[in-house]
Structures are given as C-alpha cells and as structure tokens.
Amino acid sequence: MNNYNSNRRRFIKGATASLALSALSASGMPLIIPPKTYRVALIGTGWYGKSDLFRLIQVSPVDVVALCDVDKNMLAEAGKMVSQRQKSAKVPRLYNDYRKMLSENKLDIVLIGTPDHWHALQTIDALKAGAHVYVQKPISVDVMEGEAMVAAARKYNRVVQVGTQRKSTPHLIDAKKNIVDTGLLGKVSHVEMCCYFHMRANGNPPVEPVPDFFDYEMWTGPAPLRPYDGLPHIRWWRTFMEYGNGIMGDMCIHMFDTVRWMLKLGWPKRISSTGGIYVDKTGKSNIADTQSAVFEYDNLNCVWQHRSWGTPADPEYPWSFKLFGDKGTLAASTMKYDFTPQGKGDKIHKDVVYEKEKYPEDLTEPRIELNAAPATRIHMIDFLNAIEKGGRPIADIEEGHISTASCILANLSMQTGRPIVYDPQKREITGDPEANNLLQRPYRKPWSHPYPNSI
C-alpha cells in the first residue's frame, strides 16, 4: 500500500512542470466550458467519486442536487463537503438508494463512483432516467454488462464518458501529438505495459456485525454476499474477484486504453494470459499477485505484466507503458514521458502538469491525486462539450468497453488456460463454449443481469 500511494501521489520536486495545460482536448476540439448550469448527482461518495465531482465543480457552474451512498456517515460528510465547494452552498439531497434518487430528481448528469460490480446497473438506470453519465473505469465486471451499457447509451442517445482520463492527460496528449503522430517512433511493433505497485490488500480480518450506518446488503447488490469483515471502502473490496477483476481490471485498463488511443487500435485479435497467487498466499485476497497477458494485433503484441511484490522492472516507470518503434522508444506514465531515438537524435522528456496555483483548493482536498486533477478537469470539459454538441466524448462508452472487456477476457484466459478470441459482432468467444459461458456472471437475486438485446 505504501509504494502504491507514494507513487500515485508524489509531487514533482524542484522546477515547475515544463508543459503548459493544453487548450485542446485529445480530440483536438477547443475546451469551451458550457455556460449551462447542469443538475448533477453522484452515486458513490467515496474517495474517487468525490474527486470526480469536485473536478466537475471546478470547471462548470453545476448544481449538485443529490448524493447517494449506502454508508450514511460517508454520505453525510460528502454532503457537507459539497456544500462548501459548490457556489450555491447548498447541501444536496441525500439518498441511500440510487433508484429513489433517480426517480425523485430530474438530472442532467449522473456521476458514478461506486465499486465495479455496480457500474452497469447504475449506468443503465441513469440513462433510462434521461441523464448523461460519467462512470469510473472499469465499466463492468463481465463482458455482457459492457455490451448492455453500450446498447443503452446508443438507445437513449446520451453521452457516457468513462473515467479513463489518461486520454485527457496534458503530457500524454503531447506525447501522442508530437511523438507518435509525427512518426518519430517509426513502425511500432511491440508494446510493454506494467504495474508493480504493492497494492494488493490482504489480511484475515474477523467476521463482525454490520454497523447500523452501513447497508451491506445494498452495497453488495448483484455480487455474491461475502461474510462482513469490516468496511470494504478504499482498497479492501478490490482484493476480491467478487467485485472486480483484480489488478488486471483496475490498472491494466488505464495503460491498455491509452496505448489503444495512441496507436488507434480496436479489439485485439487474440488474448492470452497466465498468472495467479504465486507469492502472498496468506490472507483472504483472491486476486492474482502475478499476471502476464498478451493482447495480439497484426504484427503487434501489447504485453502486460503485474507483480504486487518485489521491485519494478524499471523503477522510473513502475506503472506505465512503453511503445517500441524501429526509430525510437516512448516510455510514459501518469507522471512523465521519455522519448529515446534509435541512433542519432534528441531525447525528449516531459513531466506531468500540476495546477496548484490555479486551483489552490487541490492542496487541501483529502486523498486527492494531484497529478491526475488537471487530466480529470480536461476530461470533464470534454464530457460537457460532447453533451452540448451531441457528439461522442474522448472516452466514449464503446472505447471504455473495448478496454474493459479485453482485460476481463485476459482473466478468462488465465482462468481457462486457453487463448481467447472474442467476436464483438456476435458477442461470443469463438470456438470455446466453456469460456463463452463466462461472458456474464450470475447475479444475486433479486437483481437481474442486463442484456444488450433487452435494453
């Protein structure tokens, strides 16, 4: 946990960042903040849900009218914080059931910051209620959920932006524009992606009574009901496959999505993966502490590796991607990028952008990722621009689905011990009935799994 937190939140010391915040989104469109006051609600008022909402408040005169969470204490705290941040100073209406919130409020935008196993149902219900949606990554816990989310966005003609904000990260936009798109890399024929953070929460906490302020039944929702062993907030829930897809689903999706965007890649032709719990076999965690995966394209393999133990392969880039071209190499992370030419030529280095002077409130916000704040602000403006213009945002739900589903399919390959070939037109795994049955997880009653054909 310490390595993970220190790497994700560290400040760049010394000189100020060398790259000015771009006036353009990654799509090249001007970042014009719409003057309209949107009615906004947030489902999931934990760490990242509030962080997304506060970035939206910073860039648009929104009216946050409702908040929803199954933890009454966290919900009350979030209500107070929002009243201190939004211009009206009003405390939003507070709800414990998102369905009641959607039915009682006419909402323009719904932000979803709940654990992964809730993303699909809440997104689809918000779309049905007429709202545009900003949903955190990964968008789903199984492939069919993602297919249904795409179908819902298209049927109800609403904008869905996925929280893969690397595509709105200033120094990564610069890398794509000035390194990749200009051809400095030449032909890219190999990609490496990795995460070596010690982020796999583990332990053996005892089973205990559920506190009165926490609705564990609703928190669990469609997922399997585990014996309650303490509040699952922060990272404890992520250590269980019941609620997500492990480090592959949490961290690989960011890097793989960024690589696909930079290289203009669609669905992989084939996916294979191996791994498991190789080192830390103590505790309750059931996600892999070691995993490798290969996402295959024509004349290109995108290779993923994570270890939640040991030292990084490259200490400068512990969570990152590297594009290898015949004319040079690009190494990039949330913190910086480095271009190294093959043979003669100049190396290029750019650091992450901070906006601490422009947004001093960032410095006092609990648990904020300062390096991600500018990217999330740009991501929010891109989202608003898409709503205003009726277009697709940079992290449209379909792109988020491809990246999410590819990581889920890698886990299915690890589980079955076989390569996976997914046909997105037929929505099936080719030639593998057993693996095909794993494209959707069973839902706990009374919740019903969404299907793309029944939206």
PyMOL commands that set and color helices and strands:
alter all, ss='L'
color gray80, all
select helices_A, chain A and resi 2-9+47-59+72-85+98-104+116-128+143-155+165-168+170-180+216-220+237-239+246-263+360-364+373-389+397-416+433-436+452-454
alter helices_A, ss='H'
color red, helices_A
select strands_A, chain A and resi 39-43+63-68+93-95+109-112+132-135+160-162+188-195+270-276+290-297+300-307+319-325+328-333+336-341+348-351+422-423+428-429
alter strands_A, ss='S'
color yellow, strands_A
deselect
rebuild
show_as cartoon
